[in-house]
């Protein structure tokens, strides 16, 4: 296919931009050096291509279950990955809003009004220099698969052309996910996704363990795990893994725990 064909076909153009991206994780990241194949690596290339095409500072993609629990994350760089992670630590942000509303969330200028919308998440965006964010749901028919987030360090909306390109990136991400699952063995997860699915299962297991240990509802158990992850500045999946491995036990006085009832 010639370059002119790429210009006429938005999907072909996105695919060409993805093909030009390096495989694996960030340069020098030995843990990601072997991750050049599979769905997660392909989504990582998509995020990096989106950064260049949309004049962004970073892009992240989270694959989510219908209950909003994240299973897979891919990002253009470490900062974008952190921005994705924080949304699930706090339980709020553009990714979660776009997933629940089933429509794009476009915030061209992060002002005080956004602080009220995402009071816990907004300071993290400011700390990482983000001044605008655009979230695009990944969906096919009634099925929701996740969200693509695009971050910018400058204020301003996407142009009409950039908005169209962002929607194409989201469509291609859906194709990558569906194609990856289509070629997987029956009953198996797509290449590169198994570890992420396992991580989601660990979070559910950790949530159940905390519920039993502290005798609290499931929702409060998840809130406590998130609070601990935030207080310790650790990824949610790592905290869940330590709880399941019995290397960590949350106490009632953990950060985010409700105050004890007054004795009368």
ChimeraX commands (.cxc) that place a marker at each C-alpha (Angstrom):
marker #1 position 0.00,0.00,0.00 radius 0.5
marker #1 position 1.35,3.42,-1.00 radius 0.5
marker #1 position 1.60,6.47,1.29 radius 0.5
marker #1 position -1.30,8.08,-0.59 radius 0.5
marker #1 position -3.44,5.06,0.29 radius 0.5
marker #1 position -2.60,5.59,3.97 radius 0.5
marker #1 position -3.76,9.19,3.65 radius 0.5
marker #1 position -7.10,8.10,2.16 radius 0.5
marker #1 position -7.64,5.24,4.61 radius 0.5
marker #1 position -7.55,6.39,8.28 radius 0.5
marker #1 position -7.25,2.83,9.61 radius 0.5
marker #1 position -4.35,2.03,7.27 radius 0.5
marker #1 position -2.63,5.25,8.37 radius 0.5
marker #1 position -2.95,4.31,12.04 radius 0.5
marker #1 position -1.68,0.80,11.33 radius 0.5
marker #1 position 1.32,2.25,9.48 radius 0.5
marker #1 position 2.10,4.58,12.40 radius 0.5
marker #1 position 1.90,1.63,14.80 radius 0.5
marker #1 position 4.21,-0.47,12.64 radius 0.5
marker #1 position 6.83,2.28,12.82 radius 0.5
marker #1 position 6.91,2.13,16.65 radius 0.5
marker #1 position 9.51,0.10,18.57 radius 0.5
marker #1 position 8.48,-3.16,20.19 radius 0.5
marker #1 position 8.49,-3.88,23.89 radius 0.5
marker #1 position 8.55,-1.43,26.78 radius 0.5
marker #1 position 10.60,1.73,27.25 radius 0.5
marker #1 position 14.24,1.60,26.09 radius 0.5
marker #1 position 16.36,0.12,28.85 radius 0.5
marker #1 position 13.41,-1.65,30.47 radius 0.5
marker #1 position 14.65,-5.23,30.58 radius 0.5
marker #1 position 11.35,-6.49,31.94 radius 0.5
marker #1 position 9.58,-5.32,28.80 radius 0.5
marker #1 position 12.30,-6.28,26.35 radius 0.5
marker #1 position 10.67,-9.65,25.72 radius 0.5
marker #1 position 7.20,-8.15,25.29 radius 0.5
marker #1 position 7.52,-7.42,21.59 radius 0.5
marker #1 position 4.66,-9.71,20.56 radius 0.5
marker #1 position 1.08,-10.14,21.61 radius 0.5
marker #1 position -1.90,-7.90,22.20 radius 0.5
marker #1 position -0.38,-5.82,25.00 radius 0.5
marker #1 position 2.71,-5.00,22.92 radius 0.5
marker #1 position 0.50,-4.07,19.97 radius 0.5
marker #1 position -1.59,-1.79,22.18 radius 0.5
marker #1 position 1.59,-0.21,23.52 radius 0.5
marker #1 position 2.64,0.60,19.97 radius 0.5
marker #1 position -0.80,2.07,19.36 radius 0.5
marker #1 position -0.43,4.37,22.38 radius 0.5
marker #1 position 2.98,5.57,21.21 radius 0.5
marker #1 position 1.67,6.20,17.71 radius 0.5
marker #1 position -1.25,8.18,19.15 radius 0.5
marker #1 position 1.14,10.48,21.00 radius 0.5
marker #1 position 2.81,11.57,17.78 radius 0.5
marker #1 position -0.35,11.78,15.69 radius 0.5
marker #1 position -2.34,13.78,18.26 radius 0.5
marker #1 position 0.40,16.10,19.53 radius 0.5
marker #1 position 0.03,14.49,22.94 radius 0.5
marker #1 position 2.43,14.04,25.82 radius 0.5
marker #1 position 1.22,10.54,26.60 radius 0.5
marker #1 position -1.48,7.98,25.94 radius 0.5
marker #1 position -2.79,5.05,27.93 radius 0.5
marker #1 position -5.27,2.29,27.29 radius 0.5
marker #1 position -7.15,0.26,29.86 radius 0.5
marker #1 position -9.15,-2.85,29.04 radius 0.5
marker #1 position -11.99,-3.20,31.51 radius 0.5
marker #1 position -14.70,-5.65,32.46 radius 0.5
marker #1 position -18.36,-4.67,32.47 radius 0.5
marker #1 position -18.13,-4.10,36.23 radius 0.5
marker #1 position -15.44,-1.46,35.62 radius 0.5
marker #1 position -12.55,-3.55,36.97 radius 0.5
marker #1 position -9.41,-3.09,34.90 radius 0.5
marker #1 position -7.73,-6.14,33.41 radius 0.5
marker #1 position -5.10,-4.89,30.95 radius 0.5
marker #1 position -3.13,-1.68,30.66 radius 0.5
marker #1 position -0.85,-0.41,27.90 radius 0.5
marker #1 position 0.78,3.01,27.83 radius 0.5
marker #1 position 3.16,5.10,25.77 radius 0.5
marker #1 position 5.52,5.69,28.71 radius 0.5
marker #1 position 5.88,5.37,32.47 radius 0.5
marker #1 position 4.10,8.67,33.22 radius 0.5
marker #1 position 1.06,7.70,31.15 radius 0.5
marker #1 position 0.99,4.30,32.84 radius 0.5
marker #1 position 0.99,6.04,36.21 radius 0.5
marker #1 position -1.89,8.27,35.10 radius 0.5
marker #1 position -3.85,5.16,34.13 radius 0.5
marker #1 position -3.04,3.43,37.40 radius 0.5
marker #1 position -4.10,6.40,39.54 radius 0.5
marker #1 position -7.60,6.36,38.09 radius 0.5
marker #1 position -8.14,2.84,39.42 radius 0.5
marker #1 position -6.48,3.60,42.73 radius 0.5
marker #1 position -8.90,6.50,43.28 radius 0.5
marker #1 position -11.87,5.03,41.43 radius 0.5
marker #1 position -12.38,8.20,39.39 radius 0.5
marker #1 position -11.11,9.94,36.27 radius 0.5
marker #1 position -11.81,10.39,32.55 radius 0.5
marker #1 position -11.26,6.71,31.77 radius 0.5
marker #1 position -13.90,5.58,34.26 radius 0.5
marker #1 position -16.36,8.30,33.21 radius 0.5
marker #1 position -16.00,7.47,29.50 radius 0.5
marker #1 position -16.46,3.77,30.19 radius 0.5
marker #1 position -19.60,4.30,32.26 radius 0.5
marker #1 position -21.13,6.93,29.94 radius 0.5
marker #1 position -20.20,5.03,26.73 radius 0.5
marker #1 position -19.09,8.28,25.08 radius 0.5
marker #1 position -15.89,10.35,24.83 radius 0.5
marker #1 position -14.90,12.59,27.73 radius 0.5
marker #1 position -13.13,15.69,26.36 radius 0.5
marker #1 position -11.46,18.05,28.83 radius 0.5
marker #1 position -9.40,20.65,26.92 radius 0.5
marker #1 position -8.55,22.65,30.02 radius 0.5
marker #1 position -8.11,21.18,33.48 radius 0.5
marker #1 position -9.45,23.92,35.73 radius 0.5
marker #1 position -10.97,24.09,39.19 radius 0.5
marker #1 position -14.22,22.67,37.85 radius 0.5
marker #1 position -12.42,19.39,37.13 radius 0.5
marker #1 position -11.15,19.30,40.70 radius 0.5
marker #1 position -14.76,18.94,41.84 radius 0.5
marker #1 position -15.36,16.26,39.21 radius 0.5
marker #1 position -12.27,14.20,40.09 radius 0.5
marker #1 position -11.05,15.63,43.43 radius 0.5
marker #1 position -8.58,12.81,44.15 radius 0.5
marker #1 position -7.30,12.25,40.62 radius 0.5
marker #1 position -6.79,15.85,39.48 radius 0.5
marker #1 position -3.75,16.58,41.72 radius 0.5
marker #1 position -1.98,13.59,40.14 radius 0.5
marker #1 position -2.57,15.02,36.68 radius 0.5
marker #1 position -1.23,18.41,37.76 radius 0.5
marker #1 position 1.82,16.78,39.35 radius 0.5
marker #1 position 2.64,15.05,36.07 radius 0.5
marker #1 position 2.10,18.24,34.08 radius 0.5
marker #1 position -1.15,17.26,32.37 radius 0.5
marker #1 position -3.32,20.20,31.36 radius 0.5
marker #1 position -5.82,18.49,29.02 radius 0.5
marker #1 position -7.18,14.95,28.74 radius 0.5
marker #1 position -9.38,13.16,26.22 radius 0.5
marker #1 position -10.88,9.71,26.83 radius 0.5
marker #1 position -12.43,7.49,24.14 radius 0.5
marker #1 position -14.42,4.35,24.99 radius 0.5
marker #1 position -13.56,1.11,23.21 radius 0.5
marker #1 position -16.82,-0.58,22.32 radius 0.5
marker #1 position -18.44,-2.71,19.66 radius 0.5
marker #1 position -22.21,-2.84,19.67 radius 0.5
marker #1 position -23.38,-3.08,23.26 radius 0.5
marker #1 position -20.09,-4.57,24.45 radius 0.5
marker #1 position -17.65,-2.31,26.29 radius 0.5
marker #1 position -13.98,-3.28,26.17 radius 0.5
marker #1 position -12.15,-0.36,27.77 radius 0.5
marker #1 position -10.95,3.20,27.16 radius 0.5
marker #1 position -8.14,5.00,25.33 radius 0.5
marker #1 position -6.84,8.10,27.20 radius 0.5
marker #1 position -4.86,10.89,25.52 radius 0.5
marker #1 position -2.94,13.34,27.73 radius 0.5
marker #1 position -1.52,16.76,26.85 radius 0.5
marker #1 position 0.76,19.12,28.76 radius 0.5
marker #1 position -0.87,22.16,27.15 radius 0.5
marker #1 position -4.39,23.50,27.24 radius 0.5
marker #1 position -6.62,23.37,24.18 radius 0.5
marker #1 position -9.13,21.15,22.38 radius 0.5
marker #1 position -8.40,18.56,19.75 radius 0.5
marker #1 position -8.83,19.84,16.22 radius 0.5
marker #1 position -11.54,18.25,14.08 radius 0.5
marker #1 position -8.85,16.23,12.29 radius 0.5
marker #1 position -7.26,15.12,15.58 radius 0.5
marker #1 position -10.66,14.12,16.98 radius 0.5
marker #1 position -11.28,11.99,13.91 radius 0.5
marker #1 position -7.84,10.39,14.25 radius 0.5
marker #1 position -8.41,9.69,17.96 radius 0.5
marker #1 position -11.67,7.90,17.15 radius 0.5
marker #1 position -9.81,5.86,14.53 radius 0.5
marker #1 position -7.14,4.91,17.08 radius 0.5
marker #1 position -9.96,3.72,19.36 radius 0.5
marker #1 position -11.49,1.66,16.54 radius 0.5
marker #1 position -8.12,0.08,15.76 radius 0.5
marker #1 position -7.62,-0.74,19.44 radius 0.5
marker #1 position -10.92,-2.63,19.39 radius 0.5
marker #1 position -9.76,-4.56,16.32 radius 0.5
marker #1 position -6.45,-5.43,18.00 radius 0.5
marker #1 position -8.29,-6.81,21.02 radius 0.5
marker #1 position -10.81,-8.80,18.99 radius 0.5
marker #1 position -8.20,-10.12,16.54 radius 0.5
marker #1 position -5.93,-11.16,19.38 radius 0.5
marker #1 position -8.69,-13.12,21.05 radius 0.5
marker #1 position -9.80,-14.68,17.75 radius 0.5
marker #1 position -6.42,-16.36,17.20 radius 0.5
marker #1 position -6.03,-17.51,20.80 radius 0.5
marker #1 position -6.53,-21.15,21.66 radius 0.5
marker #1 position -10.12,-22.01,22.65 radius 0.5
marker #1 position -10.59,-21.08,26.29 radius 0.5
marker #1 position -7.28,-19.18,26.44 radius 0.5
marker #1 position -6.60,-15.47,26.71 radius 0.5
marker #1 position -5.03,-13.58,23.82 radius 0.5
marker #1 position -1.24,-13.43,23.72 radius 0.5
marker #1 position 0.09,-11.01,26.30 radius 0.5
marker #1 position -3.21,-10.75,28.16 radius 0.5
marker #1 position -2.98,-13.80,30.42 radius 0.5
marker #1 position -0.81,-12.06,33.02 radius 0.5
marker #1 position -3.16,-9.08,33.18 radius 0.5
marker #1 position -6.20,-11.32,33.59 radius 0.5
marker #1 position -4.38,-13.10,36.39 radius 0.5
marker #1 position -3.76,-9.72,38.02 radius 0.5
marker #1 position -7.47,-8.94,37.96 radius 0.5
marker #1 position -8.21,-12.30,39.55 radius 0.5
marker #1 position -5.68,-11.50,42.29 radius 0.5
marker #1 position -7.46,-8.22,43.00 radius 0.5
marker #1 position -10.78,-10.05,43.42 radius 0.5
marker #1 position -9.10,-12.60,45.68 radius 0.5
marker #1 position -7.41,-9.90,47.76 radius 0.5
marker #1 position -10.73,-8.07,48.07 radius 0.5
marker #1 position -12.35,-11.23,49.40 radius 0.5
marker #1 position -9.54,-11.85,51.87 radius 0.5
marker #1 position -9.74,-8.32,53.28 radius 0.5
marker #1 position -13.53,-8.65,53.54 radius 0.5
marker #1 position -13.16,-11.76,55.68 radius 0.5
marker #1 position -10.21,-10.50,57.74 radius 0.5
marker #1 position -11.75,-7.14,58.64 radius 0.5
marker #1 position -15.41,-8.19,58.42 radius 0.5
marker #1 position -16.26,-5.33,56.07 radius 0.5
marker #1 position -18.35,-5.20,52.87 radius 0.5
marker #1 position -16.65,-5.92,49.52 radius 0.5
marker #1 position -16.86,-2.27,48.46 radius 0.5
marker #1 position -15.09,-1.13,51.63 radius 0.5
marker #1 position -12.44,-3.84,51.22 radius 0.5
marker #1 position -11.61,-2.53,47.73 radius 0.5
marker #1 position -11.53,1.04,49.06 radius 0.5
marker #1 position -9.04,-0.02,51.74 radius 0.5
marker #1 position -6.80,-1.75,49.20 radius 0.5
marker #1 position -6.87,1.36,47.00 radius 0.5
marker #1 position -6.13,3.61,49.98 radius 0.5
marker #1 position -3.12,1.48,50.93 radius 0.5
marker #1 position -1.82,1.54,47.34 radius 0.5
marker #1 position -2.10,5.33,47.28 radius 0.5
marker #1 position -0.52,5.84,50.69 radius 0.5
marker #1 position 2.43,3.59,49.79 radius 0.5
marker #1 position 2.64,4.89,46.19 radius 0.5
marker #1 position 2.47,1.34,44.86 radius 0.5
marker #1 position 0.58,-0.17,41.90 radius 0.5
marker #1 position -2.76,-1.67,42.88 radius 0.5
marker #1 position -1.81,-5.05,41.38 radius 0.5
marker #1 position 1.32,-5.27,43.55 radius 0.5
marker #1 position -0.63,-4.60,46.74 radius 0.5
marker #1 position -3.23,-7.22,45.76 radius 0.5
marker #1 position -0.46,-9.74,45.02 radius 0.5
marker #1 position 1.09,-9.18,48.46 radius 0.5
marker #1 position -2.27,-9.62,50.18 radius 0.5
marker #1 position -2.95,-12.87,48.33 radius 0.5
marker #1 position 0.59,-14.06,49.08 radius 0.5
marker #1 position 0.02,-13.23,52.78 radius 0.5
marker #1 position 2.96,-10.82,52.77 radius 0.5
marker #1 position 0.61,-7.96,53.64 radius 0.5
marker #1 position -2.35,-7.79,55.97 radius 0.5
marker #1 position -4.42,-4.63,56.19 radius 0.5
marker #1 position -5.42,-3.41,59.62 radius 0.5
marker #1 position -8.43,-1.42,60.70 radius 0.5
marker #1 position -6.26,1.67,61.16 radius 0.5
marker #1 position -5.05,1.56,57.52 radius 0.5
marker #1 position -5.16,4.89,55.64 radius 0.5
marker #1 position -8.68,5.41,54.36 radius 0.5
marker #1 position -10.26,3.30,57.07 radius 0.5
marker #1 position -13.38,4.83,58.63 radius 0.5
marker #1 position -13.07,6.11,62.21 radius 0.5
marker #1 position -14.16,3.73,64.97 radius 0.5
marker #1 position -17.68,4.25,66.31 radius 0.5
marker #1 position -18.06,6.48,69.33 radius 0.5
marker #1 position -18.63,4.72,72.62 radius 0.5
marker #1 position -21.57,6.14,74.55 radius 0.5
marker link #1:1,2 radius 0.2
marker link #1:2,3 radius 0.2
marker link #1:3,4 radius 0.2
marker link #1:4,5 radius 0.2
marker link #1:5,6 radius 0.2
marker link #1:6,7 radius 0.2
marker link #1:7,8 radius 0.2
marker link #1:8,9 radius 0.2
marker link #1:9,10 radius 0.2
marker link #1:10,11 radius 0.2
marker link #1:11,12 radius 0.2
marker link #1:12,13 radius 0.2
marker link #1:13,14 radius 0.2
marker link #1:14,15 radius 0.2
marker link #1:15,16 radius 0.2
marker link #1:16,17 radius 0.2
marker link #1:17,18 radius 0.2
marker link #1:18,19 radius 0.2
marker link #1:19,20 radius 0.2
marker link #1:20,21 radius 0.2
marker link #1:21,22 radius 0.2
marker link #1:22,23 radius 0.2
marker link #1:23,24 radius 0.2
marker link #1:24,25 radius 0.2
marker link #1:25,26 radius 0.2
marker link #1:26,27 radius 0.2
marker link #1:27,28 radius 0.2
marker link #1:28,29 radius 0.2
marker link #1:29,30 radius 0.2
marker link #1:30,31 radius 0.2
marker link #1:31,32 radius 0.2
marker link #1:32,33 radius 0.2
marker link #1:33,34 radius 0.2
marker link #1:34,35 radius 0.2
marker link #1:35,36 radius 0.2
marker link #1:36,37 radius 0.2
marker link #1:37,38 radius 0.2
marker link #1:38,39 radius 0.2
marker link #1:39,40 radius 0.2
marker link #1:40,41 radius 0.2
marker link #1:41,42 radius 0.2
marker link #1:42,43 radius 0.2
marker link #1:43,44 radius 0.2
marker link #1:44,45 radius 0.2
marker link #1:45,46 radius 0.2
marker link #1:46,47 radius 0.2
marker link #1:47,48 radius 0.2
marker link #1:48,49 radius 0.2
marker link #1:49,50 radius 0.2
marker link #1:50,51 radius 0.2
marker link #1:51,52 radius 0.2
marker link #1:52,53 radius 0.2
marker link #1:53,54 radius 0.2
marker link #1:54,55 radius 0.2
marker link #1:55,56 radius 0.2
marker link #1:56,57 radius 0.2
marker link #1:57,58 radius 0.2
marker link #1:58,59 radius 0.2
marker link #1:59,60 radius 0.2
marker link #1:60,61 radius 0.2
marker link #1:61,62 radius 0.2
marker link #1:62,63 radius 0.2
marker link #1:63,64 radius 0.2
marker link #1:64,65 radius 0.2
marker link #1:65,66 radius 0.2
marker link #1:66,67 radius 0.2
marker link #1:67,68 radius 0.2
marker link #1:68,69 radius 0.2
marker link #1:69,70 radius 0.2
marker link #1:70,71 radius 0.2
marker link #1:71,72 radius 0.2
marker link #1:72,73 radius 0.2
marker link #1:73,74 radius 0.2
marker link #1:74,75 radius 0.2
marker link #1:75,76 radius 0.2
marker link #1:76,77 radius 0.2
marker link #1:77,78 radius 0.2
marker link #1:78,79 radius 0.2
marker link #1:79,80 radius 0.2
marker link #1:80,81 radius 0.2
marker link #1:81,82 radius 0.2
marker link #1:82,83 radius 0.2
marker link #1:83,84 radius 0.2
marker link #1:84,85 radius 0.2
marker link #1:85,86 radius 0.2
marker link #1:86,87 radius 0.2
marker link #1:87,88 radius 0.2
marker link #1:88,89 radius 0.2
marker link #1:89,90 radius 0.2
marker link #1:90,91 radius 0.2
marker link #1:91,92 radius 0.2
marker link #1:92,93 radius 0.2
marker link #1:93,94 radius 0.2
marker link #1:94,95 radius 0.2
marker link #1:95,96 radius 0.2
marker link #1:96,97 radius 0.2
marker link #1:97,98 radius 0.2
marker link #1:98,99 radius 0.2
marker link #1:99,100 radius 0.2
marker link #1:100,101 radius 0.2
marker link #1:101,102 radius 0.2
marker link #1:102,103 radius 0.2
marker link #1:103,104 radius 0.2
marker link #1:104,105 radius 0.2
marker link #1:105,106 radius 0.2
marker link #1:106,107 radius 0.2
marker link #1:107,108 radius 0.2
marker link #1:108,109 radius 0.2
marker link #1:109,110 radius 0.2
marker link #1:110,111 radius 0.2
marker link #1:111,112 radius 0.2
marker link #1:112,113 radius 0.2
marker link #1:113,114 radius 0.2
marker link #1:114,115 radius 0.2
marker link #1:115,116 radius 0.2
marker link #1:116,117 radius 0.2
marker link #1:117,118 radius 0.2
marker link #1:118,119 radius 0.2
marker link #1:119,120 radius 0.2
marker link #1:120,121 radius 0.2
marker link #1:121,122 radius 0.2
marker link #1:122,123 radius 0.2
marker link #1:123,124 radius 0.2
marker link #1:124,125 radius 0.2
marker link #1:125,126 radius 0.2
marker link #1:126,127 radius 0.2
marker link #1:127,128 radius 0.2
marker link #1:128,129 radius 0.2
marker link #1:129,130 radius 0.2
marker link #1:130,131 radius 0.2
marker link #1:131,132 radius 0.2
marker link #1:132,133 radius 0.2
marker link #1:133,134 radius 0.2
marker link #1:134,135 radius 0.2
marker link #1:135,136 radius 0.2
marker link #1:136,137 radius 0.2
marker link #1:137,138 radius 0.2
marker link #1:138,139 radius 0.2
marker link #1:139,140 radius 0.2
marker link #1:140,141 radius 0.2
marker link #1:141,142 radius 0.2
marker link #1:142,143 radius 0.2
marker link #1:143,144 radius 0.2
marker link #1:144,145 radius 0.2
marker link #1:145,146 radius 0.2
marker link #1:146,147 radius 0.2
marker link #1:147,148 radius 0.2
marker link #1:148,149 radius 0.2
marker link #1:149,150 radius 0.2
marker link #1:150,151 radius 0.2
marker link #1:151,152 radius 0.2
marker link #1:152,153 radius 0.2
marker link #1:153,154 radius 0.2
marker link #1:154,155 radius 0.2
marker link #1:155,156 radius 0.2
marker link #1:156,157 radius 0.2
marker link #1:157,158 radius 0.2
marker link #1:158,159 radius 0.2
marker link #1:159,160 radius 0.2
marker link #1:160,161 radius 0.2
marker link #1:161,162 radius 0.2
marker link #1:162,163 radius 0.2
marker link #1:163,164 radius 0.2
marker link #1:164,165 radius 0.2
marker link #1:165,166 radius 0.2
marker link #1:166,167 radius 0.2
marker link #1:167,168 radius 0.2
marker link #1:168,169 radius 0.2
marker link #1:169,170 radius 0.2
marker link #1:170,171 radius 0.2
marker link #1:171,172 radius 0.2
marker link #1:172,173 radius 0.2
marker link #1:173,174 radius 0.2
marker link #1:174,175 radius 0.2
marker link #1:175,176 radius 0.2
marker link #1:176,177 radius 0.2
marker link #1:177,178 radius 0.2
marker link #1:178,179 radius 0.2
marker link #1:179,180 radius 0.2
marker link #1:180,181 radius 0.2
marker link #1:181,182 radius 0.2
marker link #1:182,183 radius 0.2
marker link #1:183,184 radius 0.2
marker link #1:184,185 radius 0.2
marker link #1:185,186 radius 0.2
marker link #1:186,187 radius 0.2
marker link #1:187,188 radius 0.2
marker link #1:188,189 radius 0.2
marker link #1:189,190 radius 0.2
marker link #1:190,191 radius 0.2
marker link #1:191,192 radius 0.2
marker link #1:192,193 radius 0.2
marker link #1:193,194 radius 0.2
marker link #1:194,195 radius 0.2
marker link #1:195,196 radius 0.2
marker link #1:196,197 radius 0.2
marker link #1:197,198 radius 0.2
marker link #1:198,199 radius 0.2
marker link #1:199,200 radius 0.2
marker link #1:200,201 radius 0.2
marker link #1:201,202 radius 0.2
marker link #1:202,203 radius 0.2
marker link #1:203,204 radius 0.2
marker link #1:204,205 radius 0.2
marker link #1:205,206 radius 0.2
marker link #1:206,207 radius 0.2
marker link #1:207,208 radius 0.2
marker link #1:208,209 radius 0.2
marker link #1:209,210 radius 0.2
marker link #1:210,211 radius 0.2
marker link #1:211,212 radius 0.2
marker link #1:212,213 radius 0.2
marker link #1:213,214 radius 0.2
marker link #1:214,215 radius 0.2
marker link #1:215,216 radius 0.2
marker link #1:216,217 radius 0.2
marker link #1:217,218 radius 0.2
marker link #1:218,219 radius 0.2
marker link #1:219,220 radius 0.2
marker link #1:220,221 radius 0.2
marker link #1:221,222 radius 0.2
marker link #1:222,223 radius 0.2
marker link #1:223,224 radius 0.2
marker link #1:224,225 radius 0.2
marker link #1:225,226 radius 0.2
marker link #1:226,227 radius 0.2
marker link #1:227,228 radius 0.2
marker link #1:228,229 radius 0.2
marker link #1:229,230 radius 0.2
marker link #1:230,231 radius 0.2
marker link #1:231,232 radius 0.2
marker link #1:232,233 radius 0.2
marker link #1:233,234 radius 0.2
marker link #1:234,235 radius 0.2
marker link #1:235,236 radius 0.2
marker link #1:236,237 radius 0.2
marker link #1:237,238 radius 0.2
marker link #1:238,239 radius 0.2
marker link #1:239,240 radius 0.2
marker link #1:240,241 radius 0.2
marker link #1:241,242 radius 0.2
marker link #1:242,243 radius 0.2
marker link #1:243,244 radius 0.2
marker link #1:244,245 radius 0.2
marker link #1:245,246 radius 0.2
marker link #1:246,247 radius 0.2
marker link #1:247,248 radius 0.2
marker link #1:248,249 radius 0.2
marker link #1:249,250 radius 0.2
marker link #1:250,251 radius 0.2
marker link #1:251,252 radius 0.2
marker link #1:252,253 radius 0.2
marker link #1:253,254 radius 0.2
marker link #1:254,255 radius 0.2
marker link #1:255,256 radius 0.2
marker link #1:256,257 radius 0.2
marker link #1:257,258 radius 0.2
marker link #1:258,259 radius 0.2
marker link #1:259,260 radius 0.2
marker link #1:260,261 radius 0.2
marker link #1:261,262 radius 0.2
marker link #1:262,263 radius 0.2
marker link #1:263,264 radius 0.2
view
